[in-house]
């Protein structure tokens, strides 16, 4: 049973998710922006959505950012099967940080959405929302890019708060409430709290 491939919502679930933990009280809501020092690859749909809000986004940018939308994205698209249509485009780095990160280490895409009364993630790209959870080659897993660099995104087996619980918002965004519940039940199975017969 332990060796079977687990799939939820068509994603293969990395078994490491059941073992990795964050420090007590830590989760991505404590983000300090270190993960945004580089740009991010986004879908063409997210690219289009951002440009639809460009005029309002510019009003929330500060002097460390550029309001020239022609500088916001890389010139060429990239092939990547993890994105709809197999194509993505990168956001640019400007002043040593993602072009959308302000001097207060906050994403202006999220700031803009909140200012409009939208869901905080309404304009934000998929992988920005999901981090430090990632989908890579259709595997739902943890992105260790910021391990030991940012406490809110450092996950290790020795840390107490299981990542499935600590990153609930991110998993729910990716999977939906029902599939997230299945994931938490599988976590309880791993911990001996439930058996497969009671899922």
C-alpha angles and dihedrals in degrees: 000000000000092000097053119111110254117215128185122177089349092304122118107233116227108230089219089074089072092056105037121094140184127222115277111284094009127126137140090274085075089062117154095188100252090126089060095062086103130043123258135228113245137182121261087245091057089046090055092046093052092051090050087063096037097117093053093041090056091057089061096049121102135210092280091063136064124240091200102108090197087071096048098083139037116262096237133051122230132221113244125155092208090071127073108271090011092270134108140168130214129235114232129249111237123180090357095303141074109294090240096053114098128210090267089060092250127131109243090208089064092040090053094049092051091047089056093049092249128133108286090245098043095111100024120106121252099250093046089056095043098048128151083026113069141180110225119175087343092305117127104221148136121279107222094191092115099037109141090002100077122023093211090059101037113110126181137158089244094061119093109223108077110231093231089062097035093051096043095135092053094047092047089051091053100037108021125238097286096050091043088055089054089052092052090048090053088051089055089050089054089051093048094246093116136021126224089251091064097051 
